[in-house]
Amino acid sequence: MATNYGPVEIAGVVAVIGVLTYACRLSFIALFGRLDEIPPVVERVLRFVPAAVLAALVLPSFMT
């Protein structure tokens, strides 16, 4: 049984997802804004983020 959603429902879902995404990003900014310095464990983990993002972007093109 297929359900047809109207433009109001779709716009509402998009708005809710946008607000949740913004709140998630803002929470990290607020959290690190309260800290005087980033803990060493977090710094070690964040060093690997650029390599992980690059691999996530490049690897799917090699798999197909």
C-alpha positions as CSV (number, residue, x, y, z in Angstrom):
1,M,0.0,0.0,0.0
2,A,1.7,3.2,-1.2
3,T,1.3,6.4,0.7
4,N,1.4,9.7,-1.2
5,Y,2.9,12.6,0.7
6,G,2.1,16.1,-0.2
7,P,4.4,19.0,-0.6
8,V,3.7,20.2,3.0
9,E,4.7,16.9,4.6
10,I,7.8,16.7,2.5
11,A,8.8,20.3,3.3
12,G,8.2,19.6,7.0
13,V,10.4,16.5,7.0
14,V,13.2,18.4,5.2
15,A,12.9,21.3,7.7
16,V,13.0,18.9,10.7
17,I,16.1,17.1,9.3
18,G,17.7,20.5,8.7
19,V,17.1,21.7,12.2
20,L,18.4,18.4,13.7
21,T,21.5,18.6,11.6
22,Y,22.1,22.2,12.6
23,A,21.6,21.3,16.3
24,C,24.0,18.4,16.1
25,R,26.7,20.6,14.6
26,L,26.0,23.5,17.0
27,S,26.3,21.1,20.0
28,F,29.9,20.3,19.0
29,I,30.8,23.9,18.6
30,A,29.2,24.7,22.0
31,L,31.0,21.8,23.6
32,F,34.4,22.7,22.3
33,G,33.8,26.4,23.0
34,R,33.5,25.6,26.7
35,L,36.7,23.7,26.8
36,D,40.0,25.6,27.3
37,E,41.9,23.0,25.3
38,I,41.0,19.8,23.4
39,P,41.8,16.6,25.3
40,P,44.8,14.7,23.9
41,V,42.7,11.7,23.2
42,V,40.4,13.7,21.0
43,E,43.3,15.3,19.2
44,R,44.8,11.9,18.4
45,V,41.5,10.7,17.0
46,L,40.9,13.9,14.9
47,R,44.3,13.4,13.2
48,F,42.8,10.5,11.3
49,V,39.6,12.3,10.1
50,P,41.1,13.7,6.8
51,A,42.4,10.3,5.7
52,A,39.1,8.7,6.6
53,V,37.1,11.3,4.6
54,L,39.4,11.0,1.6
55,A,39.1,7.2,1.7
56,A,35.3,7.4,2.0
57,L,35.2,9.7,-1.1
58,V,37.7,7.8,-3.3
59,L,37.2,4.2,-2.4
60,P,33.6,3.8,-3.9
61,S,34.9,4.8,-7.3
62,F,37.4,2.0,-7.3
63,M,34.8,-0.6,-6.2
64,T,32.6,-0.1,-9.2
